[in-house]
Amino acid sequence: MKKEAKDLIIRSKRPKGEDGYKTFSIRVKEDIVAQIEQVASQTGHTRNELIGIFLEHAVEYCTIEK
C-alpha cells in the first residue's frame, strides 16, 4: 500500500530574544554551582532549567523591606 504524500510544514525560526527569554551572564560562587550540578545530576534537569526554576521561586516569594 502506497503512502499518500503530505506537506512538510517548516515554520520560520523566531529571532533570538523573541522567544520570551533573555540571555545574560552572572557570577556564581563555585560551591553554589556544585550544588546546582548535584541537583541537575539527581533530577535530569539542566543547570539552565534549574536556575530558571530557582529564580522564578525566589521572585515569587521575595519580600522587599524598606
CHARMM internal coordinates of N, CA and C (Angstrom, degrees):
IC EDIT
DIST 1 N 1 CA 1.4478
DIST 1 CA 1 C 1.5348
ANGL 1 N 1 CA 1 C 108.34
DIST 1 C 2 N 1.3013
ANGL 1 CA 1 C 2 N 115.63
DIHE 1 N 1 CA 1 C 2 N 125.19
DIST 2 N 2 CA 1.4570
ANGL 1 C 2 N 2 CA 121.77
DIHE 1 CA 1 C 2 N 2 CA -177.86
DIST 2 CA 2 C 1.5242
ANGL 2 N 2 CA 2 C 110.37
DIHE 1 C 2 N 2 CA 2 C -82.14
DIST 2 C 3 N 1.3437
ANGL 2 CA 2 C 3 N 116.92
DIHE 2 N 2 CA 2 C 3 N 134.07
DIST 3 N 3 CA 1.4629
ANGL 2 C 3 N 3 CA 121.21
DIHE 2 CA 2 C 3 N 3 CA 178.65
DIST 3 CA 3 C 1.5158
ANGL 3 N 3 CA 3 C 109.94
DIHE 2 C 3 N 3 CA 3 C -78.36
DIST 3 C 4 N 1.3215
ANGL 3 CA 3 C 4 N 114.85
DIHE 3 N 3 CA 3 C 4 N 145.17
DIST 4 N 4 CA 1.4568
ANGL 3 C 4 N 4 CA 120.66
DIHE 3 CA 3 C 4 N 4 CA 177.78
DIST 4 CA 4 C 1.5313
ANGL 4 N 4 CA 4 C 109.10
DIHE 3 C 4 N 4 CA 4 C -82.65
DIST 4 C 5 N 1.3187
ANGL 4 CA 4 C 5 N 115.92
DIHE 4 N 4 CA 4 C 5 N 134.34
DIST 5 N 5 CA 1.4705
ANGL 4 C 5 N 5 CA 120.34
DIHE 4 CA 4 C 5 N 5 CA 179.50
DIST 5 CA 5 C 1.5275
ANGL 5 N 5 CA 5 C 109.81
DIHE 4 C 5 N 5 CA 5 C -69.05
DIST 5 C 6 N 1.3120
ANGL 5 CA 5 C 6 N 115.60
DIHE 5 N 5 CA 5 C 6 N 137.92
DIST 6 N 6 CA 1.4567
ANGL 5 C 6 N 6 CA 121.60
DIHE 5 CA 5 C 6 N 6 CA 176.96
DIST 6 CA 6 C 1.5166
ANGL 6 N 6 CA 6 C 108.23
DIHE 5 C 6 N 6 CA 6 C -120.28
DIST 6 C 7 N 1.3247
ANGL 6 CA 6 C 7 N 115.56
DIHE 6 N 6 CA 6 C 7 N 151.35
DIST 7 N 7 CA 1.4631
ANGL 6 C 7 N 7 CA 119.73
DIHE 6 CA 6 C 7 N 7 CA 177.91
DIST 7 CA 7 C 1.5202
ANGL 7 N 7 CA 7 C 110.18
DIHE 6 C 7 N 7 CA 7 C -67.05
DIST 7 C 8 N 1.2952
ANGL 7 CA 7 C 8 N 114.99
DIHE 7 N 7 CA 7 C 8 N 137.98
DIST 8 N 8 CA 1.4541
ANGL 7 C 8 N 8 CA 121.82
DIHE 7 CA 7 C 8 N 8 CA 173.36
DIST 8 CA 8 C 1.5235
ANGL 8 N 8 CA 8 C 106.70
DIHE 7 C 8 N 8 CA 8 C -97.32
DIST 8 C 9 N 1.3278
ANGL 8 CA 8 C 9 N 116.62
DIHE 8 N 8 CA 8 C 9 N 115.02
DIST 9 N 9 CA 1.4608
ANGL 8 C 9 N 9 CA 121.07
DIHE 8 CA 8 C 9 N 9 CA -177.43
DIST 9 CA 9 C 1.5183
ANGL 9 N 9 CA 9 C 108.34
DIHE 8 C 9 N 9 CA 9 C -101.11
DIST 9 C 10 N 1.3117
ANGL 9 CA 9 C 10 N 115.56
DIHE 9 N 9 CA 9 C 10 N 122.02
DIST 10 N 10 CA 1.4583
ANGL 9 C 10 N 10 CA 121.67
DIHE 9 CA 9 C 10 N 10 CA 177.42
DIST 10 CA 10 C 1.5184
ANGL 10 N 10 CA 10 C 106.65
DIHE 9 C 10 N 10 CA 10 C -119.33
DIST 10 C 11 N 1.3180
ANGL 10 CA 10 C 11 N 114.62
DIHE 10 N 10 CA 10 C 11 N 116.63
DIST 11 N 11 CA 1.4605
ANGL 10 C 11 N 11 CA 119.77
DIHE 10 CA 10 C 11 N 11 CA -179.31
DIST 11 CA 11 C 1.5217
ANGL 11 N 11 CA 11 C 110.54
DIHE 10 C 11 N 11 CA 11 C -87.56
DIST 11 C 12 N 1.3192
ANGL 11 CA 11 C 12 N 115.77
DIHE 11 N 11 CA 11 C 12 N 148.74
DIST 12 N 12 CA 1.4590
ANGL 11 C 12 N 12 CA 120.95
DIHE 11 CA 11 C 12 N 12 CA 177.31
DIST 12 CA 12 C 1.5191
ANGL 12 N 12 CA 12 C 109.56
DIHE 11 C 12 N 12 CA 12 C -63.24
DIST 12 C 13 N 1.3088
ANGL 12 CA 12 C 13 N 115.57
DIHE 12 N 12 CA 12 C 13 N 141.64
DIST 13 N 13 CA 1.4479
ANGL 12 C 13 N 13 CA 121.35
DIHE 12 CA 12 C 13 N 13 CA 176.61
DIST 13 CA 13 C 1.5171
ANGL 13 N 13 CA 13 C 109.16
DIHE 12 C 13 N 13 CA 13 C -76.16
DIST 13 C 14 N 1.3133
ANGL 13 CA 13 C 14 N 115.59
DIHE 13 N 13 CA 13 C 14 N 139.22
DIST 14 N 14 CA 1.4626
ANGL 13 C 14 N 14 CA 118.75
DIHE 13 CA 13 C 14 N 14 CA 175.89
DIST 14 CA 14 C 1.5149
ANGL 14 N 14 CA 14 C 109.52
DIHE 13 C 14 N 14 CA 14 C -71.87
DIST 14 C 15 N 1.3129
ANGL 14 CA 14 C 15 N 116.73
DIHE 14 N 14 CA 14 C 15 N 142.32
DIST 15 N 15 CA 1.4643
ANGL 14 C 15 N 15 CA 118.65
DIHE 14 CA 14 C 15 N 15 CA 175.34
DIST 15 CA 15 C 1.5271
ANGL 15 N 15 CA 15 C 110.62
DIHE 14 C 15 N 15 CA 15 C -61.66
DIST 15 C 16 N 1.3183
ANGL 15 CA 15 C 16 N 116.04
DIHE 15 N 15 CA 15 C 16 N 150.35
DIST 16 N 16 CA 1.4533
ANGL 15 C 16 N 16 CA 120.84
DIHE 15 CA 15 C 16 N 16 CA 178.97
DIST 16 CA 16 C 1.5186
ANGL 16 N 16 CA 16 C 109.89
DIHE 15 C 16 N 16 CA 16 C -54.23
DIST 16 C 17 N 1.3121
ANGL 16 CA 16 C 17 N 116.21
DIHE 16 N 16 CA 16 C 17 N 136.73
DIST 17 N 17 CA 1.4563
ANGL 16 C 17 N 17 CA 120.33
DIHE 16 CA 16 C 17 N 17 CA 179.76
DIST 17 CA 17 C 1.5138
ANGL 17 N 17 CA 17 C 113.03
DIHE 16 C 17 N 17 CA 17 C 96.56
DIST 17 C 18 N 1.3209
ANGL 17 CA 17 C 18 N 117.57
DIHE 17 N 17 CA 17 C 18 N -14.49
DIST 18 N 18 CA 1.4580
ANGL 17 C 18 N 18 CA 120.57
DIHE 17 CA 17 C 18 N 18 CA 179.47
DIST 18 CA 18 C 1.5257
ANGL 18 N 18 CA 18 C 111.96
DIHE 17 C 18 N 18 CA 18 C -101.62
DIST 18 C 19 N 1.3242
ANGL 18 CA 18 C 19 N 116.76
DIHE 18 N 18 CA 18 C 19 N 13.70
DIST 19 N 19 CA 1.4580
ANGL 18 C 19 N 19 CA 120.91
DIHE 18 CA 18 C 19 N 19 CA 179.90
DIST 19 CA 19 C 1.5246
ANGL 19 N 19 CA 19 C 111.58
DIHE 18 C 19 N 19 CA 19 C -102.18
DIST 19 C 20 N 1.3405
ANGL 19 CA 19 C 20 N 116.63
DIHE 19 N 19 CA 19 C 20 N 8.72
DIST 20 N 20 CA 1.4542
ANGL 19 C 20 N 20 CA 120.58
DIHE 19 CA 19 C 20 N 20 CA 179.58
DIST 20 CA 20 C 1.5217
ANGL 20 N 20 CA 20 C 113.47
DIHE 19 C 20 N 20 CA 20 C 89.81
DIST 20 C 21 N 1.3235
ANGL 20 CA 20 C 21 N 116.42
DIHE 20 N 20 CA 20 C 21 N 1.42
DIST 21 N 21 CA 1.4623
ANGL 20 C 21 N 21 CA 120.57
DIHE 20 CA 20 C 21 N 21 CA -179.43
DIST 21 CA 21 C 1.5191
ANGL 21 N 21 CA 21 C 109.89
DIHE 20 C 21 N 21 CA 21 C -114.98
DIST 21 C 22 N 1.3072
ANGL 21 CA 21 C 22 N 115.72
DIHE 21 N 21 CA 21 C 22 N 153.09
DIST 22 N 22 CA 1.4630
ANGL 21 C 22 N 22 CA 122.86
DIHE 21 CA 21 C 22 N 22 CA 176.45
DIST 22 CA 22 C 1.5169
ANGL 22 N 22 CA 22 C 107.55
DIHE 21 C 22 N 22 CA 22 C -127.16
DIST 22 C 23 N 1.3044
ANGL 22 CA 22 C 23 N 116.66
DIHE 22 N 22 CA 22 C 23 N 134.53
DIST 23 N 23 CA 1.4495
ANGL 22 C 23 N 23 CA 121.78
DIHE 22 CA 22 C 23 N 23 CA 179.10
DIST 23 CA 23 C 1.5262
ANGL 23 N 23 CA 23 C 109.01
DIHE 22 C 23 N 23 CA 23 C -99.96
DIST 23 C 24 N 1.3274
ANGL 23 CA 23 C 24 N 115.48
DIHE 23 N 23 CA 23 C 24 N 132.19
DIST 24 N 24 CA 1.4572
ANGL 23 C 24 N 24 CA 120.03
DIHE 23 CA 23 C 24 N 24 CA 175.07
DIST 24 CA 24 C 1.5188
ANGL 24 N 24 CA 24 C 109.32
DIHE 23 C 24 N 24 CA 24 C -154.44
DIST 24 C 25 N 1.3174
ANGL 24 CA 24 C 25 N 115.59
DIHE 24 N 24 CA 24 C 25 N 162.14
DIST 25 N 25 CA 1.4659
ANGL 24 C 25 N 25 CA 120.85
DIHE 24 CA 24 C 25 N 25 CA -177.86
DIST 25 CA 25 C 1.5141
ANGL 25 N 25 CA 25 C 110.34
DIHE 24 C 25 N 25 CA 25 C -101.68
DIST 25 C 26 N 1.3354
ANGL 25 CA 25 C 26 N 115.23
DIHE 25 N 25 CA 25 C 26 N 146.25
DIST 26 N 26 CA 1.4617
ANGL 25 C 26 N 26 CA 121.04
DIHE 25 CA 25 C 26 N 26 CA 175.13
DIST 26 CA 26 C 1.5193
ANGL 26 N 26 CA 26 C 108.66
DIHE 25 C 26 N 26 CA 26 C -136.66
DIST 26 C 27 N 1.3214
ANGL 26 CA 26 C 27 N 115.54
DIHE 26 N 26 CA 26 C 27 N 159.02
DIST 27 N 27 CA 1.4639
ANGL 26 C 27 N 27 CA 120.91
DIHE 26 CA 26 C 27 N 27 CA 173.43
DIST 27 CA 27 C 1.5217
ANGL 27 N 27 CA 27 C 107.38
DIHE 26 C 27 N 27 CA 27 C -103.56
DIST 27 C 28 N 1.3249
ANGL 27 CA 27 C 28 N 115.93
DIHE 27 N 27 CA 27 C 28 N 132.17
DIST 28 N 28 CA 1.4618
ANGL 27 C 28 N 28 CA 121.47
DIHE 27 CA 27 C 28 N 28 CA -177.53
DIST 28 CA 28 C 1.5276
ANGL 28 N 28 CA 28 C 108.33
DIHE 27 C 28 N 28 CA 28 C -131.94
DIST 28 C 29 N 1.3103
ANGL 28 CA 28 C 29 N 115.74
DIHE 28 N 28 CA 28 C 29 N 138.24
DIST 29 N 29 CA 1.4656
ANGL 28 C 29 N 29 CA 120.15
DIHE 28 CA 28 C 29 N 29 CA 178.18
DIST 29 CA 29 C 1.5283
ANGL 29 N 29 CA 29 C 109.80
DIHE 28 C 29 N 29 CA 29 C -61.39
DIST 29 C 30 N 1.3222
ANGL 29 CA 29 C 30 N 115.22
DIHE 29 N 29 CA 29 C 30 N 145.31
DIST 30 N 30 CA 1.4653
ANGL 29 C 30 N 30 CA 120.99
DIHE 29 CA 29 C 30 N 30 CA -176.40
DIST 30 CA 30 C 1.5269
ANGL 30 N 30 CA 30 C 112.53
DIHE 29 C 30 N 30 CA 30 C -59.18
DIST 30 C 31 N 1.3359
ANGL 30 CA 30 C 31 N 118.41
DIHE 30 N 30 CA 30 C 31 N -36.70
DIST 31 N 31 CA 1.4652
ANGL 30 C 31 N 31 CA 119.62
DIHE 30 CA 30 C 31 N 31 CA -178.86
DIST 31 CA 31 C 1.5317
ANGL 31 N 31 CA 31 C 111.16
DIHE 30 C 31 N 31 CA 31 C -68.32
DIST 31 C 32 N 1.3318
ANGL 31 CA 31 C 32 N 117.60
DIHE 31 N 31 CA 31 C 32 N -31.64
DIST 32 N 32 CA 1.4721
ANGL 31 C 32 N 32 CA 120.52
DIHE 31 CA 31 C 32 N 32 CA 176.53
DIST 32 CA 32 C 1.5345
ANGL 32 N 32 CA 32 C 109.66
DIHE 31 C 32 N 32 CA 32 C -69.72
DIST 32 C 33 N 1.3312
ANGL 32 CA 32 C 33 N 116.25
DIHE 32 N 32 CA 32 C 33 N -41.68
DIST 33 N 33 CA 1.4694
ANGL 32 C 33 N 33 CA 120.40
DIHE 32 CA 32 C 33 N 33 CA 177.43
DIST 33 CA 33 C 1.5213
ANGL 33 N 33 CA 33 C 109.64
DIHE 32 C 33 N 33 CA 33 C -59.84
DIST 33 C 34 N 1.3155
ANGL 33 CA 33 C 34 N 117.38
DIHE 33 N 33 CA 33 C 34 N -43.23
DIST 34 N 34 CA 1.4682
ANGL 33 C 34 N 34 CA 121.29
DIHE 33 CA 33 C 34 N 34 CA 179.54
DIST 34 CA 34 C 1.5285
ANGL 34 N 34 CA 34 C 110.76
DIHE 33 C 34 N 34 CA 34 C -61.36
DIST 34 C 35 N 1.3317
ANGL 34 CA 34 C 35 N 116.56
DIHE 34 N 34 CA 34 C 35 N -41.20
DIST 35 N 35 CA 1.4713
ANGL 34 C 35 N 35 CA 119.93
DIHE 34 CA 34 C 35 N 35 CA 178.47
DIST 35 CA 35 C 1.5226
ANGL 35 N 35 CA 35 C 111.05
DIHE 34 C 35 N 35 CA 35 C -65.64
DIST 35 C 36 N 1.3351
ANGL 35 CA 35 C 36 N 116.51
DIHE 35 N 35 CA 35 C 36 N -41.73
DIST 36 N 36 CA 1.4677
ANGL 35 C 36 N 36 CA 120.03
DIHE 35 CA 35 C 36 N 36 CA 178.54
DIST 36 CA 36 C 1.5257
ANGL 36 N 36 CA 36 C 110.13
DIHE 35 C 36 N 36 CA 36 C -63.81
DIST 36 C 37 N 1.3280
ANGL 36 CA 36 C 37 N 117.23
DIHE 36 N 36 CA 36 C 37 N -42.33
DIST 37 N 37 CA 1.4680
ANGL 36 C 37 N 37 CA 120.43
DIHE 36 CA 36 C 37 N 37 CA 178.56
DIST 37 CA 37 C 1.5226
ANGL 37 N 37 CA 37 C 111.53
DIHE 36 C 37 N 37 CA 37 C -63.78
DIST 37 C 38 N 1.3269
ANGL 37 CA 37 C 38 N 117.36
DIHE 37 N 37 CA 37 C 38 N -34.70
DIST 38 N 38 CA 1.4643
ANGL 37 C 38 N 38 CA 120.55
DIHE 37 CA 37 C 38 N 38 CA 177.57
DIST 38 CA 38 C 1.5357
ANGL 38 N 38 CA 38 C 109.96
DIHE 37 C 38 N 38 CA 38 C -65.52
DIST 38 C 39 N 1.3283
ANGL 38 CA 38 C 39 N 116.26
DIHE 38 N 38 CA 38 C 39 N -45.51
DIST 39 N 39 CA 1.4709
ANGL 38 C 39 N 39 CA 120.08
DIHE 38 CA 38 C 39 N 39 CA 177.81
DIST 39 CA 39 C 1.5296
ANGL 39 N 39 CA 39 C 109.44
DIHE 38 C 39 N 39 CA 39 C -62.63
DIST 39 C 40 N 1.3333
ANGL 39 CA 39 C 40 N 117.24
DIHE 39 N 39 CA 39 C 40 N -40.26
DIST 40 N 40 CA 1.4626
ANGL 39 C 40 N 40 CA 121.17
DIHE 39 CA 39 C 40 N 40 CA 179.37
DIST 40 CA 40 C 1.5228
ANGL 40 N 40 CA 40 C 111.17
DIHE 39 C 40 N 40 CA 40 C -60.74
DIST 40 C 41 N 1.3300
ANGL 40 CA 40 C 41 N 116.75
DIHE 40 N 40 CA 40 C 41 N -44.10
DIST 41 N 41 CA 1.4723
ANGL 40 C 41 N 41 CA 119.37
DIHE 40 CA 40 C 41 N 41 CA -179.10
DIST 41 CA 41 C 1.5265
ANGL 41 N 41 CA 41 C 111.99
DIHE 40 C 41 N 41 CA 41 C -68.35
DIST 41 C 42 N 1.3310
ANGL 41 CA 41 C 42 N 116.87
DIHE 41 N 41 CA 41 C 42 N -29.76
DIST 42 N 42 CA 1.4669
ANGL 41 C 42 N 42 CA 120.57
DIHE 41 CA 41 C 42 N 42 CA -179.69
DIST 42 CA 42 C 1.5273
ANGL 42 N 42 CA 42 C 112.44
DIHE 41 C 42 N 42 CA 42 C -80.33
DIST 42 C 43 N 1.3353
ANGL 42 CA 42 C 43 N 117.15
DIHE 42 N 42 CA 42 C 43 N -26.15
DIST 43 N 43 CA 1.4694
ANGL 42 C 43 N 43 CA 120.13
DIHE 42 CA 42 C 43 N 43 CA -173.12
DIST 43 CA 43 C 1.5215
ANGL 43 N 43 CA 43 C 114.40
DIHE 42 C 43 N 43 CA 43 C -108.96
DIST 43 C 44 N 1.3381
ANGL 43 CA 43 C 44 N 117.17
DIHE 43 N 43 CA 43 C 44 N -18.33
DIST 44 N 44 CA 1.4564
ANGL 43 C 44 N 44 CA 119.78
DIHE 43 CA 43 C 44 N 44 CA -176.72
DIST 44 CA 44 C 1.5240
ANGL 44 N 44 CA 44 C 113.17
DIHE 43 C 44 N 44 CA 44 C 84.23
DIST 44 C 45 N 1.3317
ANGL 44 CA 44 C 45 N 117.37
DIHE 44 N 44 CA 44 C 45 N 1.21
DIST 45 N 45 CA 1.4702
ANGL 44 C 45 N 45 CA 120.64
DIHE 44 CA 44 C 45 N 45 CA 175.85
DIST 45 CA 45 C 1.5221
ANGL 45 N 45 CA 45 C 109.09
DIHE 44 C 45 N 45 CA 45 C -83.55
DIST 45 C 46 N 1.3283
ANGL 45 CA 45 C 46 N 115.68
DIHE 45 N 45 CA 45 C 46 N 153.95
DIST 46 N 46 CA 1.4611
ANGL 45 C 46 N 46 CA 119.21
DIHE 45 CA 45 C 46 N 46 CA 174.29
DIST 46 CA 46 C 1.5201
ANGL 46 N 46 CA 46 C 109.20
DIHE 45 C 46 N 46 CA 46 C -79.00
DIST 46 C 47 N 1.3310
ANGL 46 CA 46 C 47 N 115.66
DIHE 46 N 46 CA 46 C 47 N 162.44
DIST 47 N 47 CA 1.4688
ANGL 46 C 47 N 47 CA 119.35
DIHE 46 CA 46 C 47 N 47 CA 175.18
DIST 47 CA 47 C 1.5187
ANGL 47 N 47 CA 47 C 110.04
DIHE 46 C 47 N 47 CA 47 C -57.91
DIST 47 C 48 N 1.3187
ANGL 47 CA 47 C 48 N 116.52
DIHE 47 N 47 CA 47 C 48 N -42.62
DIST 48 N 48 CA 1.4595
ANGL 47 C 48 N 48 CA 120.75
DIHE 47 CA 47 C 48 N 48 CA -179.28
DIST 48 CA 48 C 1.5295
ANGL 48 N 48 CA 48 C 111.44
DIHE 47 C 48 N 48 CA 48 C -59.48
DIST 48 C 49 N 1.3300
ANGL 48 CA 48 C 49 N 116.97
DIHE 48 N 48 CA 48 C 49 N -46.35
DIST 49 N 49 CA 1.4665
ANGL 48 C 49 N 49 CA 120.45
DIHE 48 CA 48 C 49 N 49 CA 178.02
DIST 49 CA 49 C 1.5236
ANGL 49 N 49 CA 49 C 110.80
DIHE 48 C 49 N 49 CA 49 C -59.40
DIST 49 C 50 N 1.3160
ANGL 49 CA 49 C 50 N 116.34
DIHE 49 N 49 CA 49 C 50 N -45.56
DIST 50 N 50 CA 1.4620
ANGL 49 C 50 N 50 CA 120.57
DIHE 49 CA 49 C 50 N 50 CA -178.30
DIST 50 CA 50 C 1.5242
ANGL 50 N 50 CA 50 C 111.86
DIHE 49 C 50 N 50 CA 50 C -64.49
DIST 50 C 51 N 1.3183
ANGL 50 CA 50 C 51 N 116.99
DIHE 50 N 50 CA 50 C 51 N -43.18
DIST 51 N 51 CA 1.4632
ANGL 50 C 51 N 51 CA 119.72
DIHE 50 CA 50 C 51 N 51 CA 178.88
DIST 51 CA 51 C 1.5304
ANGL 51 N 51 CA 51 C 110.01
DIHE 50 C 51 N 51 CA 51 C -60.67
DIST 51 C 52 N 1.3262
ANGL 51 CA 51 C 52 N 117.33
DIHE 51 N 51 CA 51 C 52 N -41.08
DIST 52 N 52 CA 1.4643
ANGL 51 C 52 N 52 CA 120.66
DIHE 51 CA 51 C 52 N 52 CA 176.01
DIST 52 CA 52 C 1.5203
ANGL 52 N 52 CA 52 C 111.83
DIHE 51 C 52 N 52 CA 52 C -61.12
DIST 52 C 53 N 1.3275
ANGL 52 CA 52 C 53 N 116.95
DIHE 52 N 52 CA 52 C 53 N -43.89
DIST 53 N 53 CA 1.4720
ANGL 52 C 53 N 53 CA 121.65
DIHE 52 CA 52 C 53 N 53 CA 178.64
DIST 53 CA 53 C 1.5240
ANGL 53 N 53 CA 53 C 110.00
DIHE 52 C 53 N 53 CA 53 C -62.98
DIST 53 C 54 N 1.3214
ANGL 53 CA 53 C 54 N 116.41
DIHE 53 N 53 CA 53 C 54 N -45.78
DIST 54 N 54 CA 1.4690
ANGL 53 C 54 N 54 CA 120.33
DIHE 53 CA 53 C 54 N 54 CA -179.84
DIST 54 CA 54 C 1.5197
ANGL 54 N 54 CA 54 C 111.37
DIHE 53 C 54 N 54 CA 54 C -62.76
DIST 54 C 55 N 1.3312
ANGL 54 CA 54 C 55 N 117.63
DIHE 54 N 54 CA 54 C 55 N -42.54
DIST 55 N 55 CA 1.4629
ANGL 54 C 55 N 55 CA 120.80
DIHE 54 CA 54 C 55 N 55 CA -179.93
DIST 55 CA 55 C 1.5324
ANGL 55 N 55 CA 55 C 111.84
DIHE 54 C 55 N 55 CA 55 C -65.82
DIST 55 C 56 N 1.3344
ANGL 55 CA 55 C 56 N 116.57
DIHE 55 N 55 CA 55 C 56 N -42.59
DIST 56 N 56 CA 1.4743
ANGL 55 C 56 N 56 CA 119.49
DIHE 55 CA 55 C 56 N 56 CA 177.28
DIST 56 CA 56 C 1.5187
ANGL 56 N 56 CA 56 C 110.67
DIHE 55 C 56 N 56 CA 56 C -58.56
DIST 56 C 57 N 1.3207
ANGL 56 CA 56 C 57 N 116.77
DIHE 56 N 56 CA 56 C 57 N -43.26
DIST 57 N 57 CA 1.4589
ANGL 56 C 57 N 57 CA 121.70
DIHE 56 CA 56 C 57 N 57 CA 179.94
DIST 57 CA 57 C 1.5320
ANGL 57 N 57 CA 57 C 110.42
DIHE 56 C 57 N 57 CA 57 C -64.18
DIST 57 C 58 N 1.3222
ANGL 57 CA 57 C 58 N 116.19
DIHE 57 N 57 CA 57 C 58 N -46.65
DIST 58 N 58 CA 1.4621
ANGL 57 C 58 N 58 CA 120.66
DIHE 57 CA 57 C 58 N 58 CA -178.21
DIST 58 CA 58 C 1.5253
ANGL 58 N 58 CA 58 C 111.46
DIHE 57 C 58 N 58 CA 58 C -62.14
DIST 58 C 59 N 1.3149
ANGL 58 CA 58 C 59 N 117.43
DIHE 58 N 58 CA 58 C 59 N -42.84
DIST 59 N 59 CA 1.4726
ANGL 58 C 59 N 59 CA 120.73
DIHE 58 CA 58 C 59 N 59 CA -179.81
DIST 59 CA 59 C 1.5248
ANGL 59 N 59 CA 59 C 110.28
DIHE 58 C 59 N 59 CA 59 C -65.52
DIST 59 C 60 N 1.3212
ANGL 59 CA 59 C 60 N 117.02
DIHE 59 N 59 CA 59 C 60 N -39.91
DIST 60 N 60 CA 1.4625
ANGL 59 C 60 N 60 CA 120.81
DIHE 59 CA 59 C 60 N 60 CA -178.49
DIST 60 CA 60 C 1.5269
ANGL 60 N 60 CA 60 C 111.80
DIHE 59 C 60 N 60 CA 60 C -65.59
DIST 60 C 61 N 1.3187
ANGL 60 CA 60 C 61 N 117.52
DIHE 60 N 60 CA 60 C 61 N -36.32
DIST 61 N 61 CA 1.4645
ANGL 60 C 61 N 61 CA 121.26
DIHE 60 CA 60 C 61 N 61 CA -174.48
DIST 61 CA 61 C 1.5223
ANGL 61 N 61 CA 61 C 113.62
DIHE 60 C 61 N 61 CA 61 C -106.53
DIST 61 C 62 N 1.3110
ANGL 61 CA 61 C 62 N 116.96
DIHE 61 N 61 CA 61 C 62 N 13.76
DIST 62 N 62 CA 1.4586
ANGL 61 C 62 N 62 CA 122.69
DIHE 61 CA 61 C 62 N 62 CA -179.70
DIST 62 CA 62 C 1.5409
ANGL 62 N 62 CA 62 C 110.18
DIHE 61 C 62 N 62 CA 62 C -76.36
DIST 62 C 63 N 1.3236
ANGL 62 CA 62 C 63 N 115.73
DIHE 62 N 62 CA 62 C 63 N 138.93
DIST 63 N 63 CA 1.4761
ANGL 62 C 63 N 63 CA 121.77
DIHE 62 CA 62 C 63 N 63 CA 174.44
DIST 63 CA 63 C 1.5154
ANGL 63 N 63 CA 63 C 107.24
DIHE 62 C 63 N 63 CA 63 C -118.34
DIST 63 C 64 N 1.3136
ANGL 63 CA 63 C 64 N 116.16
DIHE 63 N 63 CA 63 C 64 N 130.15
DIST 64 N 64 CA 1.4637
ANGL 63 C 64 N 64 CA 120.67
DIHE 63 CA 63 C 64 N 64 CA 179.58
DIST 64 CA 64 C 1.5158
ANGL 64 N 64 CA 64 C 108.64
DIHE 63 C 64 N 64 CA 64 C -102.91
DIST 64 C 65 N 1.3252
ANGL 64 CA 64 C 65 N 115.62
DIHE 64 N 64 CA 64 C 65 N 123.51
DIST 65 N 65 CA 1.4677
ANGL 64 C 65 N 65 CA 121.22
DIHE 64 CA 64 C 65 N 65 CA 178.28
DIST 65 CA 65 C 1.5185
ANGL 65 N 65 CA 65 C 108.60
DIHE 64 C 65 N 65 CA 65 C -103.02
DIST 65 C 66 N 1.3278
ANGL 65 CA 65 C 66 N 114.55
DIHE 65 N 65 CA 65 C 66 N 141.01
DIST 66 N 66 CA 1.4755
ANGL 65 C 66 N 66 CA 119.28
DIHE 65 CA 65 C 66 N 66 CA 177.88
DIST 66 CA 66 C 1.4919
ANGL 66 N 66 CA 66 C 110.61
DIHE 65 C 66 N 66 CA 66 C -110.55
END
COOR INIT
IC SEED 1 N 1 CA 1 C
IC BUILD
